[in-house]
Amino acid sequence: MGDPAKNRRGSSVPGRSMSLVPNKGGSKSEKKVSNKVMINVGGVRYETYKSTLRNIPDTRLSWLTEPTAVTNADFDPETGEFFFDRHPGVFNMVLNYYRTGKLHAPTDVCGPLFEEELSYWGIDEKQIEACCWMTYRTHRDAQETLAELEGGAAYIIKYFPSF
């Protein structure tokens, strides 16, 4: 057994770091690891590069790349990851948007849930790709139609009570 004090970064291989904390003057592989971010969404772990999260600026995920992010309440210093108690299936689509620049709506999730998740992550729904827009908008169009019908019914009841 080796002396744990010799290898404080937690790696079982001497000279190798598995830490997410930058190691100034370290090897290229150590610097590459420090450029990665671990994100736990609803119990599912995702790993990506900080540069990927910077692709969509001024969003909740882009803020994780800032130096002060480790003081964020969502950061768990014991695991070295950010935890969000959100829908992991929808997060797949969100993270893929950062990777590809194309936002697709999942077909197995209702529109209001996807809309709520986009809002939480700070993503504008207008970024949804044209191929998914009609599917995404179906719920809102139905809500608007129901509101019109309910409004029309209220008008009839108010002005034509005997009808």
N, C-alpha and C positions, 0 to 999 in steps of 0.2 A: 504494500500500500504506500502510495506517495503522500507527501506532506500536503494537506489541503491549502496551506498558506502559500505554497509555491504556485498554485493555479487558482487564483481568486475569482476568475471569470466563470467558473462552473463547468468548464470543458474537461472531459476525461483524457483528451489528447493534449500533451504539453505543447504550448505555443499556439494553440488554436482557441479562438474566442467564440462563444455562442451568445454573447451578450448583445443586447440591442443598444447599449450605451456606446457611443463612439469611443474608439481607442486611438488617440492622437499618436501618429507615427507608426501605426500598425500596418499589417500587410493589406494588399488589395482585397483579399477575401474578407478580412475583418471589416474594412470600410464598406464593402458591399452589404454585409449583414446589417450594419448600422443604418443603411439606407432603406431597410425594410421596416414595415409596420405590421404588427399583428392586430387583427380586429376580430373580436368575438361578437357575433350577432345571433342572439337567441340560442346560444350554445354551440353554434357552428363557427369554427375558426377559419379566418381568411388571412392570407399573407400576401402583401403586395409591396411595391416600391413607393417611397414617398413621392418620387417624380410622377408616378401614375396618378396619385391623389392631387397633385398640383395641376393636372390637366383641366380640371373644372374649378376655376378660382371662386373664392368667397362662398364656399359651401361647408357644411359640417365636416366632411371628410378632408377637404383641403386644409382646414384649420388644424388637423392632426399632425401636419408637417411642420408647424411652427415650433420654435424652441420651447415655448411655454406650455406645449400640449401635455407634457408629463405631469403638470400641476392640475390638469383638468380632472374633474370628479369622475369622469368615465375611464380614467387610466388606473389600472391595477398594477402597482409596482412589484408585487409578488410574482405575477405571471408575465409582466412586461407587455401586457396587451390592453387594448381599449375594449370595454364591454358595453354593448348596447342591447337592451332588452326589446328588440324589434323583430320583424318577420324576416327570417333568414332567406326564404325563397325569393322575396322581393329584392333583398339586398344583392342577390346574384345579379339581377338586372341592373341595379344601381352601379355596382362595381364594374360590371362589363361596360357600362356607359363611360366610365373613366378610362377604361382600357382601349375602347374602340372609337369613342366619340359618337356612338349611335345608341340612342335610348329606345329600347323595345319594351312593349308592355307584355307582361305575362298573360297567357290565356287562362290560366288556372286560378286566377285571383280576381275578385270583383273590382270594378273600377274605383269605388270609393276607398277601398283599402289601399290600392296602388296610389291614388291621389294623396291620401294621408301620408303614406311613406315618402313620396316625392317631396311633400311639404316639409316633413321632418328632416330629411337630408339636405334641404335647401336647393332642390332642383326644380326648375320651371317646367311645368307640364308641356309647354310649347316646344320643348326639345324632343318630344316623342316623335319617332319616325312616322312618315306618312302611311306606311304599310300597317301600322298599329293604331293609328289615330281613330278610325271608325270604331274599332272594338273598344278602345278606351272610352270614347265619348258616348257609347250606347247608354251607360247608366245615367249620365247627365241629361241626355236628350229625353230619356224616359221620365226623369224627375221634372223636367221643364214641362213636358206634356201633361203630367199629372197635376202640376201646379195650375196650369191653364184650365184643365178640366174642373179642378176644385174651385178655382176662382169663378169660372162660369156658373157652376152649381150654386155657389154662394150668392152670386148676382141674381140668379133666377129665384132663389128662396127669399132673398131680401125684397125684390121688387114685384115678384109674382107669387106670393105665398100660397095661393090656392091652386097653383099649377101642379 
